[in-house]
């Protein structure tokens, strides 16, 4: 969300119902390795999720879909699907179909719900080709805060990770 890296013509606030943002995916490429996985977000079943929707021009759809598949489906940990989301605010609110990558609970990288101690341990050990897992979490937290989205679980995990590592 904070680094889409694909062409888009509009960004709108969005609400997805039926899934929530969760640290539920072992990262074995970007923020960890198979030997020492990191922990990244997935859309997990239940609840709701506030975020952003990116509108893509029809001429760019194929290029964007190919890019997203290459980036997100490296290990097949997500199930791509179309879902209705609410976009906009106030009188400009509407429901549109959006293409999402939701966590596959049957995949070996799916963690399910972790307790804080396990999450912190995995976050602190994670370092992959895109950098440290804690940096990913901190960047995501900062971006969510800029959007006015408060994620208490993420804030708690970051605070505990910094306390354990002595950097906070």
PyMOL commands that set and color helices and strands:
alter all, ss='L'
color gray80, all
select helices_A, chain A and resi 58-72+90-92+116-125+133-146+152-165
alter helices_A, ss='H'
color red, helices_A
select strands_A, chain A and resi 10-27+38-55+78-87+94-103+127-128+131-132
alter strands_A, ss='S'
color yellow, strands_A
deselect
rebuild
show_as cartoon
